[in-house]
Amino acid sequence: MLFSTPPLTDDDRAVLAAIDAHREAMRYNLSAPHRWVGTLARQQRARDTVGSNSIEGIHVSREQALAIRADSADLVEVDEDWLAVRGYSDAMTYARIMADEGRDLTLPDLLALHFMTTAHDLGQRPGRLRLTDIYVQQEGSGRTVYTGPAPEEVDGLLDELLSSLASNSPDEHPLVSAAMAHLNLVMIHPFSDGNGRMSRILQSWRLYWDRLAEAAFVSVEEYLGRNTEAYYAVLAEVGAGRWAPERDASPWLEFMLTAHYRQAMTIRRRIDVMEQVARRVDELIDTLALPERAAAPLEFVLTDWRLTNALYRDAAGVARPTASRDLNLLTKAGVLVREGDKRGAAYSPSAELQQWVELTRRSARQRFDVAADPYRSLRRGRKL
């Protein structure tokens, strides 16, 4: 027996409809062949990587995650966190490839994903199910807050979960199916370690498997990384300390749909800003006769990313000497301001551009409230 999908309430349906409306607007914005779509997608993958790993105490910067996702080991220091994030990135890429092929997820697939995620630490038994009881302990106090099902139950529960994913009702909304897959895997806790990351990978796999065209932008990993305490709290509420799949999963579903709603608003705000940034970048390139290859790096720095020679090389696809020449040119043209020396140098927008960026962001914040609680709004009689 697994946690079952709770019957949808009128509020659930209203929130799903609002999310779908935002997704449709995103799809329209992202479907055109704009250069900035690639920039935004790369930024989002890095943010998701940072968010999901930060929940487990694995911390890298957005820029480091970007380099790791791009397989640019020469751009960052390779350490234990790098290896963990690299493995997670590989697993997420593999999950997307499998989903794009449209085939069902099997137990060997799940074990392969776990191996990629945890292979940096053989003590985590990468690619193998746990053989002992498992207890989730509260950090600091050491108090046991959750006890998973017995190890002899794990095989059967995973078979049931994977079968349910293969035979999912076409009437069930993809966001609901993905959220319930996440909940069931994290509650089964089939591995000695890495269960949280695996559950979030499974949720993203499901979104890709359901052919959500904008799946790369509707994943909630970034949101969960920013709201880890609330994420753990709702898992504790639904789990109630032990494996109990008969419990009501409604609080989990409301939490996840709220996460999707807020993430959709966040992405729409970023799209709004990025469209204006891209236009401004094109104007700068035309007016100042700047190299076309500077466009993507400028989109990064004008959307609050720390621009270095390494990031410039990665974004523009050039070698170090070319990046250095371009950055010097952009500095002399008054577009960028250099901070620091030699290899530690970073670049930020000029004061004039910084002011323009802040006005652009302020305008977008007024249009898209990323902190809005859709359920609270509905309960107060407001429309979404």
Secondary structure as UniProt FT lines:
FT   HELIX           10..31
FT   HELIX           35..54
FT   TURN            55..57
FT   HELIX           62..69
FT   TURN            70..71
FT   HELIX           73..75
FT   HELIX           80..101
FT   HELIX           107..118
FT   TURN            119..120
FT   HELIX           122..124
FT   TURN            126..127
FT   STRAND          135..137
FT   TURN            139..141
FT   STRAND          144..147
FT   HELIX           151..166
FT   TURN            170..171
FT   HELIX           174..188
FT   HELIX           195..209
FT   TURN            210..211
FT   TURN            213..214
FT   HELIX           215..218
FT   HELIX           221..226
FT   HELIX           228..239
FT   TURN            240..241
FT   TURN            245..246
FT   HELIX           250..288
FT   HELIX           292..294
FT   HELIX           295..301
FT   TURN            302..304
FT   HELIX           309..316
FT   HELIX           320..332
FT   TURN            333..334
FT   STRAND          336..339
FT   HELIX           342..344
FT   STRAND          346..349
FT   HELIX           351..367
FT   TURN            370..371
FT   HELIX           374..379
FT   TURN            380..381
//
